[in-house]
Amino acid sequence: MAATILIAEDDADIRNLLRLYLESEGYTVLEAADGEAALSAALTQCPDAAILDVMMPRMNGYELTRALRRTSDIPILILSAKSQDNDKILGLNLGADDYIAKPFNPMEVVARLKAHLRRAGGTRREALTVGELTLDTAAMQLYKAGQPIALTPTEYKILAQLMRAPGRIFTKVQLYEGIAGEFFESNDNTMMVHISKLREKIEDDPRNPRYIVTIRGLGYKIEA
């Protein structure tokens, strides 16, 4: 199965150029013209690597890198017209694997991407497992003891975020960021409703949850 590459770039000409070279190498390409659309695509479609521009509307490449690193360790390559050392250091410190200055040679971008994918294990089909729960992130399908369980897109995003870090406590704000890419004003009961519906689907006894545990005054975690 070909690796899927996310391109987040507000310049359509650059997106088209990169897509042409990537598809010629057999990769599947996802495109986003702004940071929020890119984060949504990453959370729902689970690409194997990401190529990010720095200067994008709605969420810049640095912010997007930080957001992706909360839930994923895919290779991230930053493209930027900013070529100063402090810009590169910032991108790498935020979690990027590579930093390529514009203008760039698309063949070099593809070559570096291949190297990072090799180090990451090639094409990734991530299976998250906690107890009897297995989440196939490529198919976006949850199984409990081998039996499929249907999830809404929001439920999937919440559960994937929890299952990628068993034992870690997530605040409601962090869970909202995983859904929408940024915190948005919402009735405080909204997350409680999502968690309640998830428990009804995955718990043997939703009133005494084994998996999704409430940490009073803090948030939620999933027990390993």
C-alpha positions in Angstrom: 0.0 0.0 0.0 1.4 3.4 -1.1 2.3 5.9 1.6 0.0 8.9 1.9 1.6 12.3 2.1 -0.1 15.5 3.4 0.9 18.7 1.7 -0.1 21.8 3.6 0.7 24.9 1.5 -1.4 27.9 0.6 0.3 28.4 -2.8 -1.6 26.2 -5.3 1.3 26.2 -7.8 3.7 24.7 -5.1 1.0 22.2 -4.1 0.6 21.1 -7.7 4.3 20.8 -8.3 4.9 18.7 -5.2 1.8 16.5 -6.0 3.2 15.9 -9.5 6.5 14.7 -8.2 5.1 12.7 -5.3 2.4 10.9 -7.4 5.1 10.1 -10.0 6.8 8.2 -7.2 3.6 6.3 -6.4 2.6 8.2 -3.3 -1.0 9.1 -2.5 -1.4 12.9 -1.8 -3.7 14.9 0.5 -3.8 18.6 0.0 -4.7 21.5 2.3 -4.5 25.2 1.7 -4.4 26.3 5.3 -3.3 24.9 8.7 -6.7 24.1 10.1 -7.7 22.1 7.1 -4.4 20.3 7.2 -4.8 19.4 10.9 -8.4 18.1 10.2 -7.0 16.0 7.3 -4.2 14.6 9.5 -6.6 13.6 12.3 -9.2 12.0 10.1 -7.1 10.4 7.3 -3.8 9.6 9.1 -1.2 10.4 6.5 2.2 8.7 6.7 4.2 12.0 6.4 3.5 15.7 6.1 5.1 18.5 4.1 4.2 21.9 5.7 4.6 25.5 4.6 5.3 27.9 7.4 3.3 30.9 6.3 -0.3 29.7 6.0 -3.6 31.2 7.0 -5.7 30.0 10.0 -2.7 28.1 11.5 0.9 28.5 10.5 3.3 25.7 10.0 4.9 26.0 13.4 1.5 25.8 15.1 0.5 22.9 12.9 3.7 21.0 13.8 3.1 21.5 17.5 -0.5 20.3 17.1 0.4 17.3 15.0 3.1 16.2 17.6 0.4 16.0 20.3 -1.0 12.9 18.6 1.4 11.7 15.9 5.0 10.9 15.3 4.9 10.9 11.5 7.8 12.5 9.6 7.2 16.2 9.2 9.1 18.3 6.6 8.9 22.1 6.8 9.2 24.2 3.7 9.8 27.9 4.3 11.1 31.1 2.7 12.5 31.8 6.1 16.1 30.4 6.0 17.7 31.9 9.1 19.2 29.5 11.5 16.8 30.5 14.3 13.8 29.7 12.1 15.2 26.3 11.3 16.0 25.7 15.0 12.4 26.7 16.0 10.9 24.3 13.5 13.1 21.4 14.5 12.5 22.1 18.2 8.8 22.0 17.7 9.1 18.5 16.3 9.8 18.8 12.6 12.2 16.2 11.2 13.5 18.4 8.4 13.6 22.0 7.3 14.0 22.9 3.6 14.4 26.5 2.4 12.5 27.9 -0.5 13.1 28.0 -3.4 13.6 24.2 -3.4 14.4 21.4 -5.8 11.3 19.1 -5.7 13.5 16.1 -6.4 15.4 16.9 -3.2 12.2 17.2 -1.2 11.1 13.7 -2.5 14.5 12.2 -1.7 14.5 13.6 1.8 10.9 12.4 2.3 11.9 8.9 1.2 14.8 8.9 3.7 12.5 9.9 6.6 9.9 7.3 5.6 12.5 4.6 5.6 13.6 5.6 9.1 10.0 5.7 10.2 9.4 2.2 8.8 8.0 3.0 5.4 4.2 3.0 5.0 2.5 3.1 8.4 -0.7 1.3 9.2 -1.0 2.2 12.8 -2.9 -0.1 15.1 -3.5 1.3 18.6 -4.3 -1.3 21.2 -5.6 -0.8 24.8 -7.0 -3.9 26.5 -9.5 -5.5 24.2 -9.7 -2.3 22.1 -7.9 -2.0 18.8 -8.1 1.1 16.6 -7.0 0.8 13.0 -6.1 4.3 12.2 -5.8 3.7 8.4 -9.3 2.3 8.1 -10.5 4.5 11.0 -12.2 1.4 12.5 -12.5 0.4 16.1 -12.6 -3.2 17.2 -13.4 -4.7 20.7 -12.3 -8.3 21.1 -12.3 -8.5 17.3 -15.8 -7.1 16.8 -16.2 -3.9 14.9 -17.7 -0.8 16.6 -19.0 2.1 14.7 -17.8 5.5 15.7 -18.7 9.0 14.6 -15.8 11.2 13.3 -15.7 13.1 16.6 -15.7 10.0 18.7 -12.9 8.6 16.5 -10.8 11.7 17.0 -11.3 11.7 20.8 -10.6 8.0 21.1 -7.5 8.1 18.9 -6.0 10.9 20.9 -6.6 9.0 24.2 -5.3 5.7 22.8 -2.1 7.2 21.5 -1.1 8.1 25.1 -2.5 5.6 27.6 -2.4 6.9 31.1 -2.0 10.5 30.0 -4.6 12.9 31.3 -6.2 15.1 28.7 -8.1 18.3 29.6 -11.3 19.1 27.8 -9.4 21.9 26.0 -6.8 19.5 24.7 -9.5 17.1 23.5 -11.3 19.9 21.8 -8.1 21.0 20.1 -7.7 17.4 18.8 -11.1 17.7 17.2 -11.1 21.2 15.8 -7.4 22.2 15.7 -8.0 25.0 18.2 -10.1 25.6 21.3 -13.6 26.9 20.5 -16.3 28.1 22.9 -18.7 25.3 23.6 -21.0 24.2 26.3 -18.9 22.4 28.9 -21.3 19.5 28.7 -20.5 18.8 25.1 -17.3 16.8 25.8 -19.2 15.0 28.6 -21.8 13.9 26.0 -19.1 12.6 23.6 -17.4 10.7 26.4 -20.7 9.2 27.6 -21.5 8.0 24.1 -18.1 6.5 23.7 -18.5 4.7 27.0 -21.8 3.2 25.9 -20.0 1.8 22.9 -16.8 0.4 24.4 -17.5 -0.2 28.1 -19.0 -3.4 29.5 -20.5 -1.2 32.2 -20.6 2.5 31.2 -21.5 3.5 34.8 -18.2 1.9 36.0 -15.9 2.5 33.1 -12.8 0.3 32.7 -11.3 2.3 29.8 -12.1 6.0 29.8 -11.6 7.3 33.3 -12.7 10.7 34.6 -10.0 12.5 36.6 -12.1 14.9 38.6 -11.2 18.5 38.1 -8.7 17.7 35.3 -10.1 15.7 32.4 -10.0 12.2 31.1 -7.5 9.4 30.4 -7.6 5.9 29.0 -6.3 3.1 31.2 -3.8 0.7 29.7 
